[in-house]
Amino acid sequence: MEESAAGAVLTVQRGMQVLRAFRSDRAPLSNAELVRRTGLPKATVSRLTSTLLQLGFLRHVPGGREFELAAAPVGIGHAYLSGCELLRIANPFLQDLADELNVSVALSVRDGLEMLYVGYRASHKVRTLRLGVGSMLPLGSTAIGRAYLWRLPSDEREELLSLLRFQAGTGALALMRGVKQSFDELKRTGICSVLAGYQRDAYGIALPVVVGKKQIVMSMSCGKANVQPDLAAESQRIAPVLRAAALRFQNLLVDFDGEL
């Protein structure tokens, strides 16, 4: 019985890995690409996509054999978003900040070695590349990820940095150099700024926030896609407003006692 239960949990975990592999770029994925993104065996991925297809979590791209997310995950996500007290409070706040600074503003939590956007608002003047709630950004190369890492307890931070170094392979040295630069900036100024951490010609300027009675570590960032962004000038413009906004945000949620 225990072995059967453990096997069921493992199957669910692997199914979630497959679903998480579909990122904000919304590109359809083949079984081969899912194997690459998840690290799961080919036979396992093939079995899982067949099951998820039958359950309505995936569908075939019209005229092809690649997969895309179907409607079932949308219902789950909508139920979470509509029932989350933290996001009910956060979303108007994020919109006001986005309009004030003429940027997009994201609120994020960690999901594995990526940062998951749980809140996102943008000024109507902002050009973005299809980011929004549910977007997944790299933990190690983005401002929103590095700000989150910096705020963690040292043992948890070092464990994640070790995993990031392993994941980066030959690029580990450059990645860790960038992380150190961001950590130094956070120590000096309370924010970090990164250009092209996720998409070319786009910047992120981020800081950590610690929310509610359970001290949930999150990260808040401002960003924009721009042909030739002046990162230093944008950081100087945004940083004081973002720092003040983060304090107000934490105060708004000081009595929040829920989970994310």
C-alpha positions in Angstrom: 0.0 0.0 0.0 2.8 2.4 0.9 4.7 1.6 -2.3 1.5 2.3 -4.3 0.9 5.6 -2.6 4.6 6.6 -3.1 4.3 5.7 -6.8 1.1 7.8 -7.2 2.8 10.8 -5.6 5.8 10.4 -7.9 3.5 10.2 -10.9 1.7 13.4 -9.9 5.1 15.2 -9.3 6.2 14.2 -12.7 3.0 15.3 -14.3 3.4 18.7 -12.7 6.9 18.9 -14.1 5.5 18.4 -17.6 2.9 21.0 -17.1 5.4 23.5 -15.7 7.6 23.0 -18.8 5.0 25.1 -20.8 6.3 28.6 -20.1 5.1 32.1 -20.9 6.3 32.0 -24.5 3.3 29.8 -25.2 5.3 27.8 -27.7 4.0 24.3 -28.4 6.3 21.5 -27.2 7.1 18.1 -28.6 7.8 15.0 -26.4 11.5 15.5 -27.2 11.5 19.1 -26.0 9.6 18.1 -22.9 12.3 15.5 -22.2 14.9 18.2 -22.5 13.1 20.6 -20.3 12.1 18.2 -17.5 15.0 15.8 -17.5 12.5 12.9 -17.4 13.0 9.7 -19.4 11.5 9.6 -22.9 9.1 6.8 -22.1 7.9 8.6 -18.9 7.2 11.8 -20.8 5.3 9.9 -23.6 3.1 8.2 -21.0 2.5 11.4 -19.1 1.5 13.5 -22.2 -0.9 10.7 -23.3 -2.5 10.8 -19.8 -2.6 14.6 -19.6 -4.1 14.7 -23.1 -6.9 12.4 -22.0 -7.6 14.4 -18.9 -7.9 17.7 -20.8 -4.7 19.3 -19.4 -3.0 19.2 -22.8 -4.1 19.2 -26.4 -2.5 18.7 -29.7 -1.6 21.7 -31.8 -4.0 21.7 -34.9 -2.5 19.7 -37.7 0.6 18.6 -35.6 1.8 16.3 -33.0 3.2 18.9 -30.6 1.3 19.8 -27.4 0.0 23.0 -25.8 -1.8 23.6 -22.6 -5.6 22.9 -22.7 -8.4 24.5 -20.7 -8.2 22.4 -17.5 -5.1 24.1 -15.9 -6.8 27.5 -16.6 -9.7 26.6 -14.3 -7.3 25.6 -11.5 -5.3 28.8 -11.9 -8.4 31.0 -12.0 -9.7 29.4 -8.8 -6.4 30.1 -7.0 -6.2 33.7 -8.2 -9.8 34.6 -7.4 -9.6 33.1 -3.9 -6.2 34.5 -2.8 -6.5 37.3 -0.3 -2.9 38.5 -0.8 -3.5 38.9 -4.6 -6.8 40.7 -4.0 -4.9 43.3 -2.0 -1.8 43.3 -4.3 -3.3 43.7 -7.7 -4.6 47.3 -7.3 -1.4 48.2 -5.6 0.7 46.8 -8.5 -1.4 48.7 -11.0 -1.0 52.0 -9.3 2.8 51.5 -9.2 2.9 50.5 -12.9 1.0 53.6 -13.9 3.1 55.8 -11.7 6.4 54.6 -13.2 5.2 53.7 -16.7 6.5 50.2 -16.4 5.2 46.6 -15.8 5.3 45.5 -12.2 5.5 41.8 -11.1 5.1 40.0 -7.8 6.9 36.7 -7.8 7.5 33.5 -5.7 10.0 30.8 -6.3 9.0 27.6 -8.1 12.0 25.3 -8.3 14.8 27.1 -10.0 12.5 29.7 -11.6 10.4 32.6 -10.4 6.7 32.4 -10.9 4.7 35.6 -11.5 1.7 35.4 -9.2 0.8 39.1 -9.7 1.4 41.3 -12.8 0.2 44.7 -13.9 1.4 47.0 -16.6 0.9 50.6 -17.7 -1.0 50.8 -20.9 2.0 52.5 -22.5 4.4 49.6 -21.8 5.6 47.2 -24.4 6.2 43.7 -23.1 6.8 40.4 -24.7 3.9 38.3 -23.5 4.7 38.2 -19.8 1.9 38.0 -17.3 0.6 36.0 -14.3 2.0 32.5 -14.7 5.1 33.5 -16.4 8.3 31.7 -15.3 11.6 33.5 -15.3 15.1 32.1 -14.5 16.1 32.4 -10.8 19.7 33.0 -11.4 19.9 35.5 -14.3 17.0 37.9 -13.6 16.7 40.8 -11.2 13.5 39.4 -9.7 15.3 36.0 -9.0 18.5 37.5 -7.6 16.5 39.8 -5.2 14.7 36.8 -3.9 17.9 34.8 -3.4 19.5 37.6 -1.6 16.8 37.8 1.1 16.8 34.1 1.9 18.5 32.6 5.0 22.2 31.9 4.1 21.9 28.1 4.2 18.9 28.0 1.8 20.5 30.6 -0.5 23.7 28.6 -0.7 21.9 25.4 -1.5 20.0 27.1 -4.4 23.2 28.7 -5.7 24.9 25.3 -5.7 22.0 23.9 -7.8 22.2 26.9 -10.2 25.9 26.4 -10.7 25.4 22.8 -11.5 22.5 23.7 -13.9 24.6 26.3 -15.7 27.4 24.0 -16.6 30.2 25.8 -18.5 28.3 29.1 -17.9 28.4 28.8 -14.1 31.3 31.2 -13.7 29.6 34.0 -15.6 26.3 33.4 -13.9 27.8 33.6 -10.4 29.7 36.7 -11.3 26.4 38.3 -12.3 24.8 37.1 -9.1 27.6 38.6 -7.0 27.2 42.0 -8.8 23.5 42.0 -8.0 24.1 41.0 -4.4 26.6 43.8 -4.1 24.1 46.3 -5.5 21.4 45.0 -3.2 23.7 45.6 -0.2 24.5 49.1 -1.3 21.1 50.3 -2.5 18.4 47.7 -1.6 17.6 47.0 -5.2 19.3 45.2 -8.1 19.0 45.9 -11.9 19.6 43.5 -14.7 19.6 44.1 -18.5 18.7 41.2 -20.8 18.4 38.7 -17.9 15.4 37.1 -19.6 14.7 38.8 -22.9 16.9 40.9 -25.1 16.6 44.7 -24.7 14.4 44.4 -21.6 15.5 45.3 -18.0 14.3 44.3 -14.6 14.8 46.4 -11.4 13.8 44.4 -8.3 13.9 44.1 -4.6 12.7 41.4 -2.1 9.6 41.8 0.0 8.7 39.8 3.1 4.9 39.4 3.5 2.6 38.7 6.4 2.8 37.0 9.7 4.5 33.9 8.2 7.2 36.1 6.7 6.7 34.8 3.1 9.7 35.8 1.0 8.7 37.2 -2.4 10.2 39.5 -5.0 8.8 42.6 -6.7 10.2 44.0 -9.9 9.6 46.8 -12.4 10.5 46.2 -16.0 10.1 47.3 -19.6 11.1 46.2 -23.1 13.0 49.0 -24.8 15.1 49.2 -27.9 18.0 50.9 -26.1 17.4 51.0 -22.4 19.6 53.2 -20.3 19.8 50.9 -17.2 21.5 53.4 -14.9 19.1 56.1 -15.6 16.1 53.9 -15.3 17.4 52.4 -12.0 18.0 55.9 -10.6 14.4 56.9 -11.6 12.7 53.8 -10.3 14.7 52.7 -7.3 13.4 55.3 -4.7 9.8 54.9 -5.7 10.1 51.1 -5.7 11.7 51.0 -2.3 9.0 53.2 -0.8 6.3 51.1 -2.5 7.8 47.9 -1.1 7.5 49.2 2.4 3.9 50.3 1.9 3.1 46.9 0.4 4.6 45.0 3.4 2.6 47.3 5.7 -0.6 46.6 3.8 -0.1 42.9 4.4 1.3 42.9 7.9 -1.8 41.0 9.2 -2.0 38.5 6.3 -1.9 35.0 7.9 -2.4 32.9 4.8 -0.2 30.8 2.4 0.6 31.1 -1.2 
